[in-house]
Structures are given as structure tokens and as C-alpha cells.
Amino acid sequence: MTAYFPPPDNGLTLIHVDSEIIVVDKPSGLLSVPGRGEGMDDCLASRVQARFPDALIAHRLDMSTSGLLILARGAEMHSRLSRFFRDRQIDKRYVAVVAGLMAEESGEIALPLICDWPNRPRQKVDFDIGKPSLTRFRVVSRDATAHTTRLELEPVTGRSHQLRVHLASLGHPILGDDLYGGEATALADRLLLHATDLSLLHPATGAPLQFHSDAPF
């Protein structure tokens, strides 16, 4: 197992706090929830709960991914938020930098995914027993000198490692991806994937909410 060295706890980057929900900007390198094994307890959920004891995590970001993550306050809000995610009532957008110059300006990646059990936590494309998975992408910019493309990504489904596997399967792995990046792993000192936008209806009031966090790369 790879040693876990979480970033120092310099305080939470809070985007929004009210009596029902908390939106926080997670740093790269920090687990969303406690990991399995000794020394894996430090995570975003525990750091938030140290300040807001009623906070319950409603979804996750990969350890290497940074960006917006929403937590519920109390069991009822957690149930509502979990249902929102299950019913795809929360719009999520990401920014990534990938290897190569993508030819298309926009498109969809529909490749079924399943856990690669002998090599977990890796996921893989499997057309026989994989779960349907859909990612939409749009080119933001291309860097011909670096031979990279900046993308906006919308995961319509929410499979584990979906964005990373889908892009690697196209031959455009995300820079810094230590699981699927191949040669692109060494092209950045972190995974260049950031959850930039969350849009939803407030689980208590129904008011429309939009949150944004600029990518730090």
C-alpha cells in the first residue's frame, strides 16, 4: 500500500455554510473519507466534523482530485442530498488538463466501467458487465507547445474514477494521473483534475444554488 501523506491542516476553505449544508474546497492529496488501514484517518470529512460535528459527507472526490464537495448537516439533509445525487439532480463540472491535442471541440464518452478487482482501486472498461457511464467534454483551450488540452468535464453518471478512465481510454490521460496516466503521470506534480462547479436546489428551501471554485492549475 502506498504511504499516505495528507496535506497539512491549515484550516478549511469554506465556500458556503448554512444550517443544512456545507460546501468546502478539498485540497488535492486529502482523502474524502477515512481510508482503510493505519494512519488513514485524516480526511476531509473528519476535518469538517471537527468544526461542524453534525456534518455528513454526501459524495466523494478522489484523493488526488481537488475542488468542491458538499456535506449535509444531520441525517435528514444527508438523506435528501444522497437522493439528489442518486437521481442526478446535482450538476457537477470539472476542469482537467490532458495529454495530447484533442481533435473534437466537444463530445460524449460512453464507456461502461467496472472495478478491476485484481488491481483495485483501478477501474476498467468492460463492455460485458460494466455499468453504463457517460461523460460530456468541451475543449476550453489547447497548448500546442506543451501538447496538452484543457477540458471542461460533466460526469452525467458518477462511477468511481470515471473521468480518469474515460479520458485515458481515449488516449488523452489526465496529467499527473498515477493510476491511468502512463507517461502523462510525470507531466504534473499532482492530478490536474478539479471540481469547479456545483449546481443544485437547496435541500431544505428549494432555492437554486450555484457554487464555483477556480482550478489551481
C-alpha positions as CSV (number, residue, x, y, z in Angstrom):
1,M,0.0,0.0,0.0
2,T,1.3,3.5,-0.9
3,A,2.1,5.6,2.1
4,Y,-0.5,8.4,2.8
5,F,0.9,11.9,3.4
6,P,-2.1,14.2,3.6
7,P,-1.6,17.9,3.1
8,P,-1.2,19.9,6.3
9,D,-4.4,21.0,8.1
10,N,-4.2,24.8,7.6
11,G,-8.0,25.3,8.1
12,L,-11.0,24.6,5.9
13,T,-11.6,26.5,2.7
14,L,-15.3,27.1,3.2
15,I,-17.4,28.1,0.2
16,H,-20.8,28.1,1.8
17,V,-22.2,27.3,5.3
18,D,-25.8,27.3,6.5
19,S,-27.9,25.2,8.9
20,E,-28.4,22.5,6.4
21,I,-25.4,22.2,4.1
22,I,-21.6,22.9,3.9
23,V,-19.7,23.4,0.7
24,V,-15.9,23.1,1.0
25,D,-13.0,23.2,-1.4
26,K,-11.0,20.0,-0.9
27,P,-7.2,20.1,-1.5
28,S,-5.5,17.5,-3.7
29,G,-3.9,14.7,-1.7
30,L,-6.6,14.5,1.0
31,L,-9.0,11.6,1.3
32,S,-12.7,12.5,1.3
33,V,-13.4,9.8,4.0
34,P,-11.2,7.7,6.2
35,G,-9.1,5.1,4.3
36,R,-8.6,1.5,5.2
37,G,-5.6,0.8,7.3
38,E,-3.5,2.5,9.9
39,G,-2.7,6.2,9.5
40,M,-5.6,6.8,7.1
41,D,-7.9,8.6,9.4
42,D,-7.1,12.2,8.4
43,C,-9.6,13.2,5.7
44,L,-11.9,16.0,4.6
45,A,-14.9,14.6,6.5
46,S,-13.0,14.4,9.8
47,R,-11.6,17.9,9.4
48,V,-15.1,19.3,8.7
49,Q,-16.6,17.4,11.6
50,A,-14.0,18.8,14.0
51,R,-15.7,22.2,13.4
52,F,-19.2,21.1,12.5
53,P,-20.0,17.8,14.4
54,D,-23.3,17.3,12.5
55,A,-21.6,17.2,9.1
56,L,-22.1,14.1,7.0
57,I,-20.5,13.5,3.6
58,A,-22.9,13.0,0.7
59,H,-20.5,12.3,-2.1
60,R,-16.7,11.9,-2.6
61,L,-13.8,13.2,-4.7
62,D,-10.8,11.0,-5.4
63,M,-7.9,11.7,-3.0
64,S,-5.9,13.3,-5.9
65,T,-8.8,15.4,-7.1
66,S,-9.3,18.9,-5.7
67,G,-12.4,21.1,-5.6
68,L,-16.0,21.5,-4.4
69,L,-17.5,18.9,-2.1
70,I,-20.9,19.3,-0.3
71,L,-21.7,17.9,3.1
72,A,-25.1,17.6,4.8
73,R,-25.9,18.7,8.3
74,G,-27.8,16.0,10.0
75,A,-29.4,12.8,8.9
76,E,-32.5,14.3,7.2
77,M,-30.4,16.6,4.9
78,H,-28.0,13.7,4.3
79,S,-30.9,11.6,3.1
80,R,-32.1,14.4,0.8
81,L,-28.7,15.1,-0.7
82,S,-28.0,11.5,-1.2
83,R,-31.2,11.2,-3.1
84,F,-30.3,14.2,-5.2
85,F,-27.0,12.6,-6.2
86,R,-28.7,9.2,-6.9
87,D,-31.4,10.9,-9.1
88,R,-28.8,13.1,-10.9
89,Q,-30.4,16.3,-9.6
90,I,-27.0,17.9,-8.9
91,D,-25.0,19.3,-11.8
92,K,-21.2,18.9,-11.5
93,R,-18.5,20.3,-13.7
94,Y,-14.7,19.7,-13.6
95,V,-11.7,21.1,-15.3
96,A,-8.8,18.9,-16.4
97,V,-5.6,19.2,-18.4
98,V,-5.0,16.1,-20.5
99,A,-2.1,14.9,-22.7
100,G,-2.4,15.5,-26.4
101,L,-4.4,17.8,-28.6
102,M,-8.0,16.7,-28.7
103,A,-9.4,16.9,-32.2
104,E,-13.1,17.4,-31.3
105,E,-14.4,20.6,-29.7
106,S,-16.9,18.7,-27.6
107,G,-18.4,15.3,-27.4
108,E,-19.5,12.4,-25.2
109,I,-17.6,9.4,-23.8
110,A,-19.9,6.4,-23.2
111,L,-17.8,3.5,-22.0
112,P,-19.1,1.0,-19.3
113,L,-17.0,0.8,-16.2
114,I,-16.4,-1.8,-13.5
115,C,-13.8,-2.3,-10.8
116,D,-10.6,-4.1,-11.9
117,W,-10.7,-6.4,-8.8
118,P,-7.2,-7.9,-9.0
119,N,-5.8,-4.4,-9.4
120,R,-8.2,-2.3,-7.2
121,P,-8.7,0.5,-6.7
122,R,-8.2,0.7,-10.5
123,Q,-11.4,0.7,-12.7
124,K,-11.6,-0.6,-16.2
125,V,-13.8,-0.5,-19.3
126,D,-15.9,-3.7,-19.7
127,F,-18.5,-4.0,-22.4
128,D,-19.9,-7.2,-21.0
129,I,-20.6,-6.4,-17.3
130,G,-19.5,-2.8,-16.9
131,K,-22.0,-0.2,-15.6
132,P,-23.2,2.4,-18.1
133,S,-21.1,5.5,-17.7
134,L,-21.3,8.8,-19.6
135,T,-19.0,11.8,-19.6
136,R,-19.5,15.0,-21.6
137,F,-16.5,17.1,-22.5
138,R,-15.8,20.5,-24.0
139,V,-12.4,21.9,-25.1
140,V,-11.5,25.1,-23.2
141,S,-8.1,25.6,-24.8
142,R,-5.2,23.8,-26.5
143,D,-1.5,24.3,-25.8
144,A,0.4,23.2,-29.0
145,T,3.8,23.8,-27.3
146,A,3.1,21.6,-24.3
147,H,0.9,19.3,-26.4
148,T,-2.0,19.4,-23.9
149,T,-5.7,20.3,-23.9
150,R,-7.7,21.9,-21.1
151,L,-11.2,20.5,-20.8
152,E,-14.4,21.2,-19.1
153,L,-16.0,17.9,-18.0
154,E,-19.5,16.9,-17.0
155,P,-19.9,13.4,-15.4
156,V,-23.5,12.5,-16.2
157,T,-23.0,9.3,-14.2
158,G,-20.8,9.1,-11.1
159,R,-18.7,6.0,-11.4
160,S,-15.5,5.7,-9.4
161,H,-12.6,7.2,-11.4
162,Q,-15.0,7.8,-14.3
163,L,-13.3,10.9,-15.7
164,R,-9.8,9.5,-15.4
165,V,-10.6,6.2,-17.0
166,H,-12.7,7.7,-19.8
167,L,-10.1,10.2,-20.8
168,A,-7.3,7.6,-20.6
169,S,-9.3,5.3,-22.8
170,L,-9.5,8.0,-25.5
171,G,-5.7,8.2,-25.4
172,H,-5.8,11.6,-23.5
173,P,-4.9,10.7,-19.9
174,I,-5.1,13.5,-17.3
175,L,-1.7,14.9,-16.4
176,G,-0.4,13.7,-13.1
177,D,-2.6,10.6,-13.0
178,D,-0.7,7.9,-11.1
179,L,-3.2,5.2,-11.9
180,Y,-4.1,5.7,-15.6
181,G,-1.7,8.3,-16.8
182,G,1.2,6.3,-18.2
183,E,3.8,8.7,-19.5
184,A,1.5,11.6,-18.6
185,T,1.9,10.8,-14.9
186,A,5.3,12.6,-14.8
187,L,4.0,15.7,-16.6
188,A,2.5,17.3,-13.4
189,D,3.2,17.1,-9.7
190,R,-0.4,16.4,-8.9
191,L,-3.5,15.1,-10.8
192,L,-4.8,18.0,-12.9
193,L,-8.4,17.5,-12.1
194,H,-10.5,20.0,-10.2
195,A,-14.2,20.1,-9.3
196,T,-15.1,23.6,-10.3
197,D,-18.9,23.9,-10.2
198,L,-21.8,22.5,-8.3
199,S,-25.4,23.5,-9.1
200,L,-28.5,22.2,-7.1
201,L,-31.7,23.2,-5.4
202,H,-31.2,23.8,-1.7
203,P,-32.4,20.5,0.0
204,A,-34.4,22.5,2.6
205,T,-35.7,25.6,0.8
206,G,-35.6,24.6,-2.9
207,A,-33.7,27.8,-3.8
208,P,-31.3,27.4,-6.7
209,L,-27.7,27.3,-5.6
210,Q,-24.5,27.6,-7.7
211,F,-21.0,27.3,-6.4
212,H,-17.7,27.8,-8.2
213,S,-14.0,27.2,-7.4
214,D,-11.3,28.2,-9.9
215,A,-8.9,25.4,-10.8
216,P,-5.5,26.0,-9.1
217,F,-3.6,25.0,-12.2
